[in-house]
Amino acid sequence: MKKKVYIISHSHWDREWYMPYEQHHMRLVELMDDVLELAENDPDFDSFHLDGQTIILDDYLQVRPEQKSAVQKAITAGKLRIGPFYILQDDFLISSESNVRNMLIGKKETDKWGSAVQLGYFPDTFGNMGQTPQMMQQAGLDAAAFGRGVKPVGFNNEVLDDENYTSQYSEMWWQGPDGSTVLGLLFANWYSNGNEIPAEKEAAIAFWTQKLAEAEKFASTNHLLMMNGVDHQPVQKNITKAIALANELFPEYEFIHSNFDEYLKQMQQDLPEKVGMVHGELTSQETDGWFTLANTASARVYLKQWNTKVERQLENITEPLVAMAYDLTQKYPHDQLDYAWKLLLQNHPHDSICGCSVDEVHREMMPRFEKANEVGKFLAEEALTHLVEAIDTEIFPETSHPFVVFNTSGYEKSEIVKVKVEIERKPFKEGTPHELWEALAESETPIFEVIDTHGQVIPASISTPEVHFGYDLPKDRFRIPYMAKYIDIEMRIANMPAFSWNTFALQETRSKAKENVSMIKDLKKYRLENSCLNVTINEDGTLAVLDKATGRIYNKLLTIENTGDIGNEYIFKQPEGARPILSSGCPAEISVIKDEAFMAQIKIIQRMMIPKSADDLLEKEQKAVVDFRYRNAGRSEKLQELTIETIVTMEKDSTHLRFETTLDNQMKDHRLRMLFPTGIQAETHEADSIYEVVTRPNQVSKSWENPTNPQHQHAFVNIHDDASGITVSNFGLNEYEILPETNTIALTLLRAVGEMGDWGYFPTPEAQCLGTHTFNYGVDFHGEKAQRYVTYQRAYAAQIPFSVKATSRHSGSLKAKDAYLMIAGETFAVTALKNSEDNRTLVVRGFNMSGKSAEVKIEKLDSNEPDLLNLLEEKQKEQIPKKMKAYEIHTIGFER
């Protein structure tokens, strides 16, 4: 039987990368024009694969709206193969829900045109998430194609016993941590192995002699895949002529112009029983370690912080609030949310969110983040208004000023909340603005206290009043400007249930009571203590923490490490022979900021002298495109002072310490990390990933050559033994490393570099991240290892602030204190609370963080038993099991 060669025309379309978006965009218009012309005029042209992303259609029709009917004709005829995703994302740097929304919006967009290619398409993601098999299965996809993460062996088609991330074939089974399995298709010779096929005899003979041998080296069947295209490649217009010539020159093969659906169907029929299996996340673990591209997690860290901010706004604040408010309004803003999600997803392609493009690209990302965030804030405020107006606040005294706090996270949450309460208002119609301002500023302000729904006084910090301008925008009339007097309240709310609300009030009192309880035990040595921890701030600004529950002491936490970086946006490279500069031993300035019964805050100022940049050789090596691994540049001998201010917050009865670090970076070509030495003997650690808490080794494989081993995270990383453990949490700081000699958790705060890297010289001065930066992160402690999941839930909850809204005293249909849902599950991580697209179902999604089956209970008091859904939120035949399997993703739906 002849071997069959399937040639698929495509162009891997990085929407923006080494040129600004519009430069790529205009080339896309030319590409699509050519593809549609071929589809119309060449009957032998089978189809063009549109790179798995439907956004290409939007981008094209934005410029060529008159071509909509031509696009539809090509799709209907199968000449243009679309979907299944909206964009080609970076798996690891966007949230679990963002990965799903990419599929949901991709399906919605694809359904407008026709049917999707039935293939999970990840040609150029920088590593592949371990839960891909389960996610693809739950989206109705049985195969996934990818270009990175697995090392193809090829030699005699064998794999060494101790190598878990190699494959003897370009086809393999890929199994996720829960046991789900899909067919994996590795672009072993990259997704350009059939690019620019010659249509001239001699060139074609040379081309196919080489290319066929390369494909056969890895193929497990007689079906060979040739990808006719590469990054931003124009369509080969004479492809059918070149294929006809190949059939003439190589009669022992059959060359056809084809598509993925046909190739997968035929290949799977002949797939051998044993093609090997890879497991979990695929991050090039068995390579030399230089090109995992994991350091993109710390390139332009401001992008990652903004991304986290917007994801939390849409996923964990806006959507839960509008879902709650739907019970009152019977309205859900699907169109507005889709608009916001699309804006956010447009920042999620790998060359965008990874921060590895030219400056113009990342400059254009910022308005998308800001716009998506503003839509989310607007919709959340609208929902809050509906909810608060329906909450009964008449239990409070007539002269009080009520306010409602919402916990929109899926976890019990304890945290400091800040609220601004209006106590007096004067509309502009009552006088001139400055006269109104003076009248309010000079009026006497009573003494206030905060009470709960039982009338109990809550410890709170209450500010002196301030007068500000404000305005209302009524739905039925013109704007109403005013001056108002406000009080700022800061208080700690403890153990607030998931998806719940609680009402408090500011009321007048005769005397201001203050508890004489302080967590600052020693002003000379700066020792903090609550019921859980004893914290000593050392003279150099590092911390020594005693976890009272276990008796374990953690020393030298918050050690600052600075190193040079002569790499690029993709890859960190420390100068040869250079040693890190540490804050250890350098005296710090320590002062008290706040000392309340419920919270203590200490400011630590550390000053480090570090080189102002790399030396002059680096720029020469960059311009000469010297491989970063072989650069000889070092750090400049000129030093500058870097001032680093860190606020340490301890809360009452909490094992969780919070940190906020601010600095003004005026140095170049360097990396700044915060070190947390653990002293724990362990061979592995855990970090949160996409629908998974993944276990990773602390040591690298035998083939690893890179002196560093950077890893991805979203909310936390943990090291533990059987008796105790430590969890370092973060907000938008996606890179960490375990330093195995001491099992130190190294959290990257900032990485500053001056070039894009990859295939040429592209200077990126804005990637030096000059200017002021603020970083938020924390550390939590636990006892026996089963208790670590509580710290994981706290890390997730810490990224989701309480939502607060002041209101008036009024009657309502909702209780002053209640929970929308009841969720119980020690190892359950909640990722979504939203409406289904048709509003028939309230959707709750989450996953089991544990490697063991676990009980999870989710109840909505006014609903029937929920149904099991897939990731596309379609009802399944199976019943919801009593226990979730290890690492299982569950989406359930309550009928509306």
Buried (B, 14 or more C-beta within 10 A) or exposed (E): EEBBBBBBBBBBBBBBBBBBBEBBBEBBBEBBBBBBBBBBEBEEBBBBBBBBBBBBBEBBBEEBEEBEEBBBBBBEEBBBBBBBBBBBBBBBBBBBBBBBBBBBBBBBBBEEBBBBBBBBBBBBBBBBBBBBBBBBBBBBBBBBBBBBBBBBBBEEBEBEEEBBBBBBBBBBBBBBBBEBBBBBBBBBBBBBBBBBBBBEEEBBBEBBEEBBEBBEBBBBBBBBBBBBBBBBBEBBEBBBBBBBBBEEBBEEBBBBBBBBBBBBEBBBEEBEEEBBEBBBBBBBBBBBBBBBBBBBBBBBBBBBBBBBBBBBBBBBBBBBBBBBBBBBEEBBBBEBBBBBBBBBBBBBBBBBBBBBBBBBBBEBBEEBBBBBBBBBBBBBEBBBEBBBBBBBBEBBBEEBBBBBBBBBBBBBBBBBBEBBBBBBBBBBEEBEEEEBBBBBEEEEBEEBBBBBBEEEEBBBBBEEBEBEEEEEEEEEEEEBBBBBBBBBBBBBBBEBBBBBBBBBBBBBBEEEEEEEEBBBBEEEEBBBBBEBBBBBBBEBBBBBBBBBBBEBEBBBBBBBBBBBBBBBBBBBBBBEEEEEBBBBEBEBEBEBEBBBBBBBBBBBEBBBEBBBBBBEBBBEBBEEEBEBEEBEBBBBEEBEEBEBBBBBBBBBEBBBBBBBBBBEBBBBBBBBBBBBBBBBEBEEBBBBBBBBBBBBEBEBBEBBEBEBBBBBBBBBBBBBBEEBBBBBBBBBBBBBBBBBEEBBBBBBBBBBBBBBBBEEBBBBEBBBBBEEBBBBBBBBBBBBBBBBBBBBBBBBBBBBBBBBBBBEBEEBEBBBBBBBBBBEBBBBBBBBBBBBBEEEBBBBBBBBBBBEBBBBEBEBEEEEEBBBBBBBBBEBEEEBEEEBBBBBBBBBBBEB
